[in-house]
């Protein structure tokens, strides 16, 4: 069973062009089922029935969340269950194409309704606090500042910033080439302040971080290596705390702030979709709810009969 899952993961990465994080997520979800199936005495995919799949999902629905306290009533969220079913359906579709199985039982699994979580954005005041230039021109300060400016100026995902290479920069022309999800390339403009911050990092800070085996990544750690996801996020959290922003900040909030603030200032939704690299406009439409909520606040605050 493991070999079939490994083949599927290779297919995801190299033929579908999915990210490493997507591959890891699918691997965790599918191997969870494989381990459960082995406990039920099932050793090959052809012997898995629809009843087995529904029993497994029922088990998932009622199991306790990992690392939760012993007496915690917390159970798996609908979002997690959605991902588990989506992973099984994607694998079964692949397995059917490759003739690993004769019947695609997973196509009978219905996906639970997903609640659309409204993205949270930083306020203009918070952005001003966060993007204050560093008082000390140490290389790590210049690096962190350039990362923050770029994240807000261009709405990049954290993974896109981490993987950004020097040859993708076209700062004199005011844009960068970004490789997004599914290896899709897009052109994203970079504002003047972000351009200045990046140039300052490249000329003053980055040369001091370079080691003999340093990669061509734009942003480097003190060891001269490319950032891992966790390391970059810890750097951002440190800057958030230093800026005096007390509420919890998530990795996507600068990206959400970029999109929300553009929409609030009259940008076209299709343009925002292109800048964010969303394949579907429905993904971008969630920001219209955020913007309309802001409009209601403004109306309530300033209209004499609100």
Buried (B, 14 or more C-beta within 10 A) or exposed (E): BEEBBEBBBEBBBEEBEBBEEBBEBBBEBBBBBBEBBEEEEBEEBEEBEBEBBEBBBEEBBEEBEEEEEEEEEEBBEEEBBBBBBBBBBBBBBBBBEEEBBEEBBBEEBEEEEEEEEEBBBBEEEBBEBBBEEBEEEBBBBBBBBBBBBBBBBBBBBBBBBBBBBEEBBEBEEEBBBBBBBEEEEBEBEBBEBBBBBBBBBBEEBBEEBEEEEBEEBBBBBEEBBBBEEEBBBEBBBEBBEEBEBEEEBEBBBBBBBBBBBBBBEEBEBEEBBBBBBBEEEEEBBBBEEBBEEBEEEEEEEEEEEE
